[in-house]
Amino acid sequence: MDYSDKEKRRLANRLSRLRGQMEAMRLALEENADCTALLQQATACRGALDGFIATVIEHHVRQHLVDPKQDAAERSKAAEELIHVVHAYLT
């Protein structure tokens, strides 16, 4: 995958935020935080991960499915890979 430097920085920043949120959630659990605080942290983590996934999916679509340089067989393979991953994520 050919990510631009800007895309790489954006994805790395999102992963760093996610790591921080996961650590905050772990600490909250250790400190016996109430359920609401844990759920808020968990939903923040999920949002960060969903954003990461959406960005990677968008990149995949642009690079492998709509790029006119890709031949039909490569596009078909890329589509099947994406379908498999999205299906696994949603089920």
N, C-alpha and C positions, 0 to 999 in steps of 0.2 A: 504494500500500500504506500502510495506516495502522498504523504501529508506535507502541507506547506509548514514552514516554521511557525507561522501564526496559528495554524490548526493544532500543531503539536503542543504549543504553549497553552492554548485554550483547553485542550484535553488534559494536559498535565495539571493545570490549575484546578480543574474540576475534580480530578482524582485526589489532589492534595486536600481540597475541601472535604471530600468524602472521607478521607483518612482521619481528618480532624474531627469530623462529626461522629465517626465510629468510635474514636477514642473518648470523646465526650460522653457518648452513650455508655461505654464500658465503665467509665468513672462514675456516672450517675447511678448505674446499677450497683456498683460497689458501695456507694454512699446511701443505698436504700432510697433512692429518689422515688417519688410517687409515680403511679402508672401514667398519669398525664404527661409528666416530664419525659418519661421513657418513650412514650408514643410520639411526642413531638420530635424527639431526636430521631426516632426510627423513620418517621415520615420525611424528615429533612434528608436523611441518608438515601431513602428511596428516590426522592426527587433528584438528588445529585446523580445517582446511578442512572435513573431514567434519562436525564439530560445527556449523560455520557453516551448511553446506548443510542439515543436519537441522533446524536452527532455522528457516530460511527456508521449508523445505518444510512444517513444522508450521504456521507462520503462514499460508501459502498455503491449506492444507487448512481451517484454522479460519475464515479470512476469506472464502474463495471457494467452498468446497464444502459445508460444514455450516451456514453461516449461513442461517437461514430467511428472511432479508430478500432473499437473492439469488433471482432467478427461475430456472427450470429451464434456460433457454438460457444464462444467465450461468454457472451451475454446470457445465453441459456443456462450455462453452468453457474454463473454468478447469481442468477435469479433463483435457481434451485437451492443454492447455498443459503441465500438470504431467507427464503421461505422456510427452510429447515430450522435456522437459528431463531427466527421470529416465532415459529410454531412452538419450539422448545421453551422459549421465554414466556409465552402466553399460556401455556398449559401446564 
